[in-house]
Amino acid sequence: MKKAVIRGISAGLVILILAVLGGFIFEKMNTLDSKDSAGILRGEFSAEIKSARATRTPEGETLLIVTVAFGNNSKGNHAFSSVIKSTAFQNGVELDRDFRNGTSSYKYEERDPVYDEKKQLRNVQPGYTYDVDIAFVLLDRSSPVTVECRRTWSFLNKDKVSKTFDIGKLV
């Protein structure tokens, strides 16, 4: 009988501790980020959607290559792809990402530098900012595209930055 009571009290304490810690962790995760007036996601990790350029692949697809400044303000090394989720929408539809099987080493156009999606996978040390490129396959060559960046584990819609690009001016 005593063992059953002790087990019940122990289980109750464990549940109480987990509930308190879980609430603290959830609150902490959702208050780390905020968007400032310049449209930069700030917190442990920062993301600023800087620019975009449109170009064609050798296969004839039109890509939007977006440059995002990724800042690491945490205490450890982190890669953009592990902490920031980026998406793009054209005509209300999410665009596919272009990875080229990790071999995007060809030049799209003479005026464009080589696109390197591997930048998203490189770890950045605390206190540093690094520009990453993200390529999206466009549905058409005229409709605007809205790009969004948010913390990977953010549950709140306010923890994102977005920027709309006029594709007609980029192609």
N, C-alpha and C positions, 0 to 999 in steps of 0.2 A: 504494500500500500504506500509506504513512504517513497519507494523508488518511483512509483507511478506519479505521485505528487511532484517529486523533484524533477522528473522528466517533463511533466506538464509546465511547470514554472520555467524550466530551462528553455523549452520550446517557445514559450510566450516571450521570454526575454530576447531570444534570437530574432523572432519576428518583429518585435518592437525596435530593436537595434537596426535591422535591415530596413524597416520602414522609415526611420529617422534618417539613416544614411542615404537611402534611395531618394528621399525628398530633397536632401541637401545637394546630392550629385545632380539631380534633374534641374534644380534651381541654378546651380553653378554653371551647368552646361548652357543654359539658356540666357544667362546674363553676361557671358564673356564677350559677346559680340554686340556691336551697335554700328549703325550706319551714320556717318557724319554728313555734314551739309555738302561736302564735295563728292558724295557718292562712293566713299571708300568703306568697305567692311573692315571694322577694327576690332581688336581683341587679341587673344593669343596668336591668331593668324590674321593677316590683313590681305584683302584682295581688292585691286583697283583695275577695272576694265579700261585699258588704256586706248587701244586702237584696233582697227580691223582692216584687212585687205582682201579683195576677192581675186581669185585666180582660177585657172583651169588645169585639170590633171591631164596627163598624156592620154587618158581614156576618154576625155571630153567632159567629165563632170566639173561643175563649178563649185569651188570651195570658198568658204569664208574662214580666213585664218585670223583668229582673235588673239591679241597679246594682253596678258593679264600680269600685273605686278603682284607677286606673291611675297608677303612678308612674314617672317617667323619671329614672333615675340614671345614664344614659349621658352621652356627651360631645356628642351631637347631638340634633336635634329628631326625634321619632318619634310616630307615631299608634298608638293601641291596636290597630287592625285589622291593622297591618303587623307587629307583633311578638308579639301574644298571640292564641292560638287559643282560642275559647270554644265549648263544646258542652254540650248538655243531654240527659239521658236520662230517659224515663218508661217504666216497665215493661220496661226493658232495651233500648229502642229510641231511637235518636237523634232528637231533635226538629228540625223544620224551623225555620229562622230566619224572622222576619217583617221584611221591609224596606219594604213598601208603596211600592216604586219610588222611594224617597228622598223621599216626601212625607208622612211620618207627622206631620202637624201637627194632626190632630183630637184632641179629648179623648175618652178612653175612658169615664171616669166623672167626675162632678162633683168628687169628692174627689181624683182623680189629676191631677197636672200633665201637661202635654203631653209625650208621648214623642218623643224626637229621636234617631233612630239615627245621624244625621250626626255626633254627638259621637265615635263610634268612628273617624271619619276625620280628626279635627282633630289637628294636630301639637301635641305638648306639649314645652316646652323642658326642658332638663336641670334637675333639682332641684325640679320641680313635680309635683303630683299632681292628677288630674282625674277626676271621676266620669263614667263612660259608662253608657249604657243599652243593654241587649241584649234583644230580644224573641224569644221562642220560642213556636211554635204548639203548644198542648197537645193530647194525644191524648184525654184525658178530664179531668173536673173533680174527681177524687178521689185519684188515685194520686200518690205523692210524686215529685218531680223532683230529680235530682242534676245540678248544674251544675259543670262543670270548666273551669279556665283553665290553660293551659300556654304556654310559649314556643313560638312558631311552629316553630322549627327544633330543638326539643329532641328527642333520641332516647331519653331515659330517662324511665321512667314516674314516677320520684320527683320530677321537676321539674313538678309540677302541684299545684294546690289544688282542693278540691272542697267543695261544701256541698249538703246535701239540704234541700229545702223541702217542708213538708206542705201540699199544695195544698188539702186540705179546710179548712184554717184560713185560707186566703188568698182563697177565692172567696166 
